[in-house]
Amino acid sequence: MTAVVLFDGECNFCDASVQFIIARDPLGYFHFAALQSEIGEELQKKHQIPANFDGVLVIENNTVYHSSDAALYICKHLKGMWKVFYIFKIVPKTFRNALYKIFAKNRYKWFGKKDSCMIPSPEVRNRFL
């Protein structure tokens, strides 16, 4: 079983996050697609995700996790102590998502933006859709 992480391919923080996940997911549970890619747009349409969605998404077995739920879902499946962060699932979703929304809204200002999506290295290219 695998899950797909849809991320903003133009966001420096999102790119670093994908690299972070890859390094802590040695079994290749997560696969990746930029929201701006053809497959990313297809998945957005298929799962009725608004085109202006601003954040990370995880799709597994036709279930879509977004915002803080997506981030916590990713932590839950990573190798090492990152699983501990799943404890934040007990924090009310409205509060978690409010913090997430502030971060998502400011990520370009804080981390910068690329002109185009990254090109994955040959070692991990098969994990990108």
N, C-alpha and C positions, 0 to 999 in steps of 0.2 A: 504494500500500500504506500502511496505517496500523496503529498499535498503540494499545491502550487501556490507560490507566493507572488502576488502581483504587486509591483513596486513602481515608484516614479523613477524612470530611467534617466531623468535629467537632474535629479537631486543628488548632491554630493553625499549627504548623510545616508540616503537610501542605498546608494552604491556601496558605501562603507558597511552598511548593515547587511547587505547581501554577502559581502566578503566575510563578515563576521559569522553569519549563519553557516556558510560553506565550511569554514574552518572548524566549526563545532558540530557538524552533521556528517561524520565520516561514512555513514551508511547510505547517504544520499536520499534521505526521506523527503527533503524539500527540493522541488524544482522551481524555476523562476521564469517570469515573463514581465517585461516592462509594460506598464499600462499603455504606453504610446505605441507598442508593437502591434502588428496585425493580430497575432494570437491574443494579446492582452485585450484589444478591443473586442474580439470575438467572445472572449470569456465574460467581459463586462455585459455585452448584449445578452448572452445566454443566461446569465444569472441576474439580469435586470438591475445592474449596478449603474447608478447615474454617471454620466460622462464626466461630470464635474466633481466626482468623489475625490477627496484630498486626503490620502493616507494609504496605509498598507492593507492588503487583503490576503487572506488565506482561504483557498478552496480545497476542500477534501470531501470526497463522496457527495458532491452536489450541496454540501453545506458551506456557506460563506461566513467567514469570521472577518470582522472589520474593526478598525480603530484599536482600542486597548485590548479587546478580545483577541484580535489577530496577533498582537505583540506578545500577549501572555501565552497564547497557543504555541507560538514559535518557541518561547522560553521552555515550555513544558517538554518539548521534543529535542532540545539541545543536549549535548554531552556535557557532563560536569555539573557544577553548582548552579548553573543558570536555571535549572528546574525549580529552584527555591523561589524564584520570582513569581511562580504560578500562585503562590499564597495570596498575592494581591487580587486574586479573583474574588476574595471575600469583601473587598472594598466595593461599595455601591457603583454600579456601572455608570450612572450619570456623572459621578465625581471623576471616575477614571477617564471617561470619554471627554469631559470638560478639559482636563489636563492634557490629554492627548491632542485635542483640537488646538489648544494654544501652541503646543509644540509643532504640530503639522503646519499651522498657519505661518510660523516664523522660521521654518527650517531653511528656506532659501536665504533669508537674511542672516541667519546664524552660521550656516555651513556652505552657502554658495550653490550655484546652479551650473550645470554643464550645457553645452550647445547640442549635444547628442548623447545617446545611450552608450554605455561602455561596451567594449568588445571583450567577451570572456576569453580567458586563456584556454589553450587546447585541453588542458587537464580537466577542466570543469565545463567545457562547452556543451557536453551531452546533458547537463542539468538545466540548460536554458531552452525554453520552448520557442 
